[in-house]
Amino acid sequence: MVAVGKLVWQIAQKKDVIWIKWIHSVYIREQTCWEYKAPPNASWIWKGVCKANEVFKAGYNNNIWSTGTKKYTAKEGYKWLKGQYETVGWHHWVWNGLNVPKHAFISWLVALGKVKTRDRPKAAGVCNDVACLLCNSGTDKCLHLFFRCHFSRIVCVNFMSWLQIKVENDECLCTAWEKWGRRYRSRKHQQICYSAHAATVYHIRRARNHSLWENAVLQPDRVVQCIKQEVVGRVKMQMKESCPEVVRNWVTVISS
C-alpha cells in the first residue's frame, strides 16, 4: 500500500512523467484526483491505485503531502498509516538483530503477557491446577516463570554468570533485560546480551512445555548448555569481518 502511495503522490503533483500525463488526460481529465472514481471496467491495477488514493486522501492538503515540508516516501507513508503508537522499552531485546527468529517471537509474546500459561484457563474456570510445572511451588504465569521460579532462576543465574553479570535477588524479566544491556557499552556486546536474554526466555518456556507434555523436568544445566550453544552459534554466524576485535575476543572467551 505504501509503495502504491508513491503513485498517488505523483498523480496529485502532476509529475512530468508520460504515464502520469496519460492518467490525467484519459481518466481524470477535468476532475481532481480526489474526486475521481474508477469506472467498473477499469483494469485491476488502476482500481488498486484508486483504492490507495482513497486511503491516503486524508494525508494531503491541497495536493501537498502532510505538512508540505517533505515529499512522499514509503517510510513517511508507513508512519502516517501506522499513526500514533505506544513506545515500549523491551523492543531493544525482543527485536534485536542477533536474535534467533523463534526466540524473538516467543520473547514478544512474553513481553506482551500473551504467552499461554495455566493461570489463563484458571481464570476462565477451565483448569483447577495452576502449580508451576518446573518448581511446583508457584503459580504457572509469566511473572513467576521469568525469573522467579526456582528452576528459571538457576538457569538465569548460571547464564548471567557466564556473561559476567551480577544477579540480584529480585531479578525478573522487567529488570533483567535492562541490566543485560547496560553491562556493556559496546552495541555489539549489548546485542549479544539481548540475544542471550531472548534465548533464555525461549528455552525456559520450552522446558516448561516439556514438563507439561512429557511429565519430566529437564535439568537446568542441560538447558543452560543448549542456550550457550545456540547463542554462540548464532553470534558466530552473524558476526561480520568489520566486527571489532575486542568483541571477537570476548566471544572466543565465552565460547571456550
Protein Blocks (a to p, Z undefined) as FASTA:
>chain_A
ZZmmmmmmmmmnopabfklmmmmmmmnmmmcfklpccdfkbcfklmmmmmmmmmmmmmpg
ehiahjlpaccdfklmmmmmnopadddfklmmmmgckbcfklmmmmmmmmnopaccfklm
mmnopafblcdfklopaccdfklmpccbfklmmmmmmmmmmnopacdfklcfklmmmmmm
mmpmblklmmmmmmmmmmmmmmmmmmmmmmmmnopacdfklmmmmmmmmmmmmmmmmpcf
klcfklmmmmmmmmZZ
